[in-house]
Every structure is written in C-alpha cells, then in structure tokens.
C-alpha cells in the first residue's frame, strides 16, 4: 500500500518538510495551506467528510492515519505527533478567549 501511495504522490507533498523546518508549519492544520484537503483525503483513502470529521475531533485520528500522512509529507512520527499536540494547544488557547 505504501508503494502505491508513493507512486501517485501529489507534487506538493515535498514542500511540507521544508515548510516545517522553516517554521511555516506549526500545527497539523497548517499542512492544508500547501496541500488541499481533497488531495490528502484521497491519498489516505478517506472521503473528504471523514477527514473533516477527524480534523474537527482530533482525538479520533489513529496513529496509522498520522503515520500515513507523515509518510506522504516526509515527516517523522515525532514530527506528526508534535504537530498534533500543537493543534490541540492552539484550540485550547482559542477556547479560553
């Protein structure tokens, strides 16, 4: 399955790692500044509604989902978990306001 994903990879995925390294991507949803949700949803085998549901309720993401997204974006497991954690922090801070 991983080889199939790599063969059909969107040309925008390689931009994610450099953007993370430059600090332009700080949380999970920042990825969608560079890659449309529709593209990512298709590439991880989910429909757009399901991806939107996962993004609305981050706790429902599986580790496998995060690893697949990370593989597409050339991000490590640690980097993906840090992006997820930063997303949780961002949402908590915005709830307090």
PyMOL commands that place a pseudoatom at each C-alpha (Angstrom):
pseudoatom trace, name=CA, resn=UNK, resi=1, chain=A, elem=C, hetatm=0, pos=[0.000, 0.000, 0.000]
pseudoatom trace, name=CA, resn=UNK, resi=2, chain=A, elem=C, hetatm=0, pos=[2.803, 2.446, 0.865]
pseudoatom trace, name=CA, resn=UNK, resi=3, chain=A, elem=C, hetatm=0, pos=[4.400, 1.917, -2.572]
pseudoatom trace, name=CA, resn=UNK, resi=4, chain=A, elem=C, hetatm=0, pos=[1.080, 2.647, -4.262]
pseudoatom trace, name=CA, resn=UNK, resi=5, chain=A, elem=C, hetatm=0, pos=[0.814, 5.920, -2.322]
pseudoatom trace, name=CA, resn=UNK, resi=6, chain=A, elem=C, hetatm=0, pos=[4.337, 6.925, -3.286]
pseudoatom trace, name=CA, resn=UNK, resi=7, chain=A, elem=C, hetatm=0, pos=[3.756, 6.215, -6.990]
pseudoatom trace, name=CA, resn=UNK, resi=8, chain=A, elem=C, hetatm=0, pos=[0.768, 8.566, -7.138]
pseudoatom trace, name=CA, resn=UNK, resi=9, chain=A, elem=C, hetatm=0, pos=[2.133, 11.235, -4.812]
pseudoatom trace, name=CA, resn=UNK, resi=10, chain=A, elem=C, hetatm=0, pos=[1.000, 14.817, -5.377]
pseudoatom trace, name=CA, resn=UNK, resi=11, chain=A, elem=C, hetatm=0, pos=[3.798, 17.205, -6.314]
pseudoatom trace, name=CA, resn=UNK, resi=12, chain=A, elem=C, hetatm=0, pos=[3.044, 19.431, -3.287]
pseudoatom trace, name=CA, resn=UNK, resi=13, chain=A, elem=C, hetatm=0, pos=[3.938, 16.890, -0.598]
pseudoatom trace, name=CA, resn=UNK, resi=14, chain=A, elem=C, hetatm=0, pos=[7.698, 17.545, -0.750]
pseudoatom trace, name=CA, resn=UNK, resi=15, chain=A, elem=C, hetatm=0, pos=[7.079, 21.187, 0.264]
pseudoatom trace, name=CA, resn=UNK, resi=16, chain=A, elem=C, hetatm=0, pos=[5.764, 20.208, 3.712]
pseudoatom trace, name=CA, resn=UNK, resi=17, chain=A, elem=C, hetatm=0, pos=[9.044, 19.156, 5.352]
pseudoatom trace, name=CA, resn=UNK, resi=18, chain=A, elem=C, hetatm=0, pos=[10.927, 22.341, 4.361]
pseudoatom trace, name=CA, resn=UNK, resi=19, chain=A, elem=C, hetatm=0, pos=[7.983, 24.484, 5.494]
pseudoatom trace, name=CA, resn=UNK, resi=20, chain=A, elem=C, hetatm=0, pos=[8.003, 22.703, 8.858]
pseudoatom trace, name=CA, resn=UNK, resi=21, chain=A, elem=C, hetatm=0, pos=[11.765, 23.184, 9.158]
pseudoatom trace, name=CA, resn=UNK, resi=22, chain=A, elem=C, hetatm=0, pos=[11.363, 26.906, 8.361]
pseudoatom trace, name=CA, resn=UNK, resi=23, chain=A, elem=C, hetatm=0, pos=[8.632, 27.298, 10.970]
pseudoatom trace, name=CA, resn=UNK, resi=24, chain=A, elem=C, hetatm=0, pos=[5.880, 27.997, 8.460]
pseudoatom trace, name=CA, resn=UNK, resi=25, chain=A, elem=C, hetatm=0, pos=[4.001, 24.889, 9.553]
pseudoatom trace, name=CA, resn=UNK, resi=26, chain=A, elem=C, hetatm=0, pos=[3.442, 24.879, 13.307]
pseudoatom trace, name=CA, resn=UNK, resi=27, chain=A, elem=C, hetatm=0, pos=[0.325, 22.740, 13.750]
pseudoatom trace, name=CA, resn=UNK, resi=28, chain=A, elem=C, hetatm=0, pos=[-1.415, 19.934, 11.923]
pseudoatom trace, name=CA, resn=UNK, resi=29, chain=A, elem=C, hetatm=0, pos=[-3.935, 22.043, 10.015]
pseudoatom trace, name=CA, resn=UNK, resi=30, chain=A, elem=C, hetatm=0, pos=[-1.175, 24.307, 8.648]
pseudoatom trace, name=CA, resn=UNK, resi=31, chain=A, elem=C, hetatm=0, pos=[-0.457, 21.488, 6.189]
pseudoatom trace, name=CA, resn=UNK, resi=32, chain=A, elem=C, hetatm=0, pos=[-3.632, 22.489, 4.345]
pseudoatom trace, name=CA, resn=UNK, resi=33, chain=A, elem=C, hetatm=0, pos=[-2.096, 25.811, 3.398]
pseudoatom trace, name=CA, resn=UNK, resi=34, chain=A, elem=C, hetatm=0, pos=[0.040, 23.807, 0.963]
pseudoatom trace, name=CA, resn=UNK, resi=35, chain=A, elem=C, hetatm=0, pos=[-2.000, 20.684, 0.212]
pseudoatom trace, name=CA, resn=UNK, resi=36, chain=A, elem=C, hetatm=0, pos=[-5.767, 20.722, -0.379]
pseudoatom trace, name=CA, resn=UNK, resi=37, chain=A, elem=C, hetatm=0, pos=[-7.839, 18.577, 1.980]
pseudoatom trace, name=CA, resn=UNK, resi=38, chain=A, elem=C, hetatm=0, pos=[-9.389, 16.812, -1.005]
pseudoatom trace, name=CA, resn=UNK, resi=39, chain=A, elem=C, hetatm=0, pos=[-5.970, 15.649, -2.212]
pseudoatom trace, name=CA, resn=UNK, resi=40, chain=A, elem=C, hetatm=0, pos=[-4.869, 14.442, 1.214]
pseudoatom trace, name=CA, resn=UNK, resi=41, chain=A, elem=C, hetatm=0, pos=[-8.196, 12.716, 1.882]
pseudoatom trace, name=CA, resn=UNK, resi=42, chain=A, elem=C, hetatm=0, pos=[-7.971, 10.794, -1.385]
pseudoatom trace, name=CA, resn=UNK, resi=43, chain=A, elem=C, hetatm=0, pos=[-4.341, 9.858, -0.797]
pseudoatom trace, name=CA, resn=UNK, resi=44, chain=A, elem=C, hetatm=0, pos=[-5.002, 8.453, 2.690]
pseudoatom trace, name=CA, resn=UNK, resi=45, chain=A, elem=C, hetatm=0, pos=[-8.071, 6.556, 1.483]
pseudoatom trace, name=CA, resn=UNK, resi=46, chain=A, elem=C, hetatm=0, pos=[-10.736, 8.623, 3.218]
pseudoatom trace, name=CA, resn=UNK, resi=47, chain=A, elem=C, hetatm=0, pos=[-13.520, 10.718, 1.835]
pseudoatom trace, name=CA, resn=UNK, resi=48, chain=A, elem=C, hetatm=0, pos=[-13.445, 14.457, 2.490]
pseudoatom trace, name=CA, resn=UNK, resi=49, chain=A, elem=C, hetatm=0, pos=[-16.285, 14.350, 5.014]
pseudoatom trace, name=CA, resn=UNK, resi=50, chain=A, elem=C, hetatm=0, pos=[-14.436, 11.744, 7.092]
pseudoatom trace, name=CA, resn=UNK, resi=51, chain=A, elem=C, hetatm=0, pos=[-11.216, 13.792, 7.007]
pseudoatom trace, name=CA, resn=UNK, resi=52, chain=A, elem=C, hetatm=0, pos=[-13.134, 16.903, 8.075]
pseudoatom trace, name=CA, resn=UNK, resi=53, chain=A, elem=C, hetatm=0, pos=[-14.723, 14.912, 10.913]
pseudoatom trace, name=CA, resn=UNK, resi=54, chain=A, elem=C, hetatm=0, pos=[-11.261, 13.797, 12.063]
pseudoatom trace, name=CA, resn=UNK, resi=55, chain=A, elem=C, hetatm=0, pos=[-9.962, 17.353, 11.933]
pseudoatom trace, name=CA, resn=UNK, resi=56, chain=A, elem=C, hetatm=0, pos=[-12.936, 18.534, 13.962]
pseudoatom trace, name=CA, resn=UNK, resi=57, chain=A, elem=C, hetatm=0, pos=[-12.339, 15.850, 16.601]
pseudoatom trace, name=CA, resn=UNK, resi=58, chain=A, elem=C, hetatm=0, pos=[-8.587, 15.344, 16.608]
pseudoatom trace, name=CA, resn=UNK, resi=59, chain=A, elem=C, hetatm=0, pos=[-8.753, 12.634, 19.245]
pseudoatom trace, name=CA, resn=UNK, resi=60, chain=A, elem=C, hetatm=0, pos=[-10.323, 10.314, 16.640]
pseudoatom trace, name=CA, resn=UNK, resi=61, chain=A, elem=C, hetatm=0, pos=[-7.205, 10.265, 14.452]
pseudoatom trace, name=CA, resn=UNK, resi=62, chain=A, elem=C, hetatm=0, pos=[-5.464, 6.915, 14.639]
pseudoatom trace, name=CA, resn=UNK, resi=63, chain=A, elem=C, hetatm=0, pos=[-1.716, 6.581, 14.852]
pseudoatom trace, name=CA, resn=UNK, resi=64, chain=A, elem=C, hetatm=0, pos=[-1.921, 4.825, 11.494]
pseudoatom trace, name=CA, resn=UNK, resi=65, chain=A, elem=C, hetatm=0, pos=[-3.680, 7.861, 9.949]
pseudoatom trace, name=CA, resn=UNK, resi=66, chain=A, elem=C, hetatm=0, pos=[-0.956, 10.146, 11.271]
pseudoatom trace, name=CA, resn=UNK, resi=67, chain=A, elem=C, hetatm=0, pos=[1.824, 7.852, 10.056]
pseudoatom trace, name=CA, resn=UNK, resi=68, chain=A, elem=C, hetatm=0, pos=[0.349, 7.672, 6.561]
pseudoatom trace, name=CA, resn=UNK, resi=69, chain=A, elem=C, hetatm=0, pos=[0.072, 11.472, 6.401]
pseudoatom trace, name=CA, resn=UNK, resi=70, chain=A, elem=C, hetatm=0, pos=[3.596, 11.741, 7.767]
pseudoatom trace, name=CA, resn=UNK, resi=71, chain=A, elem=C, hetatm=0, pos=[4.922, 9.332, 5.138]
pseudoatom trace, name=CA, resn=UNK, resi=72, chain=A, elem=C, hetatm=0, pos=[3.299, 11.345, 2.357]
pseudoatom trace, name=CA, resn=UNK, resi=73, chain=A, elem=C, hetatm=0, pos=[4.837, 14.549, 3.733]
pseudoatom trace, name=CA, resn=UNK, resi=74, chain=A, elem=C, hetatm=0, pos=[8.243, 13.012, 4.611]
pseudoatom trace, name=CA, resn=UNK, resi=75, chain=A, elem=C, hetatm=0, pos=[7.655, 13.764, 8.298]
pseudoatom trace, name=CA, resn=UNK, resi=76, chain=A, elem=C, hetatm=0, pos=[8.703, 11.532, 11.150]
pseudoatom trace, name=CA, resn=UNK, resi=77, chain=A, elem=C, hetatm=0, pos=[6.328, 10.042, 13.687]
pseudoatom trace, name=CA, resn=UNK, resi=78, chain=A, elem=C, hetatm=0, pos=[7.661, 12.512, 16.243]
pseudoatom trace, name=CA, resn=UNK, resi=79, chain=A, elem=C, hetatm=0, pos=[7.079, 15.477, 13.930]
pseudoatom trace, name=CA, resn=UNK, resi=80, chain=A, elem=C, hetatm=0, pos=[3.495, 14.356, 13.264]
pseudoatom trace, name=CA, resn=UNK, resi=81, chain=A, elem=C, hetatm=0, pos=[2.771, 13.907, 16.957]
pseudoatom trace, name=CA, resn=UNK, resi=82, chain=A, elem=C, hetatm=0, pos=[4.255, 17.338, 17.708]
pseudoatom trace, name=CA, resn=UNK, resi=83, chain=A, elem=C, hetatm=0, pos=[2.030, 18.900, 15.021]
pseudoatom trace, name=CA, resn=UNK, resi=84, chain=A, elem=C, hetatm=0, pos=[-0.993, 17.157, 16.512]
pseudoatom trace, name=CA, resn=UNK, resi=85, chain=A, elem=C, hetatm=0, pos=[-0.061, 18.336, 20.005]
pseudoatom trace, name=CA, resn=UNK, resi=86, chain=A, elem=C, hetatm=0, pos=[0.414, 21.907, 18.757]
pseudoatom trace, name=CA, resn=UNK, resi=87, chain=A, elem=C, hetatm=0, pos=[-3.049, 21.730, 17.165]
pseudoatom trace, name=CA, resn=UNK, resi=88, chain=A, elem=C, hetatm=0, pos=[-4.579, 20.669, 20.477]
pseudoatom trace, name=CA, resn=UNK, resi=89, chain=A, elem=C, hetatm=0, pos=[-2.745, 23.518, 22.264]
pseudoatom trace, name=CA, resn=UNK, resi=90, chain=A, elem=C, hetatm=0, pos=[-3.881, 26.065, 19.674]
pseudoatom trace, name=CA, resn=UNK, resi=91, chain=A, elem=C, hetatm=0, pos=[-7.514, 25.002, 20.042]
pseudoatom trace, name=CA, resn=UNK, resi=92, chain=A, elem=C, hetatm=0, pos=[-7.354, 25.054, 23.835]
pseudoatom trace, name=CA, resn=UNK, resi=93, chain=A, elem=C, hetatm=0, pos=[-5.899, 28.575, 23.826]
pseudoatom trace, name=CA, resn=UNK, resi=94, chain=A, elem=C, hetatm=0, pos=[-8.635, 29.783, 21.483]
pseudoatom trace, name=CA, resn=UNK, resi=95, chain=A, elem=C, hetatm=0, pos=[-11.363, 28.268, 23.678]
pseudoatom trace, name=CA, resn=UNK, resi=96, chain=A, elem=C, hetatm=0, pos=[-10.139, 30.295, 26.644]
pseudoatom trace, name=CA, resn=UNK, resi=97, chain=A, elem=C, hetatm=0, pos=[-10.653, 33.570, 24.791]
for i in range(1, 97): cmd.bond("trace and resi %d" % i, "trace and resi %d" % (i + 1))
show_as sticks, trace
zoom trace
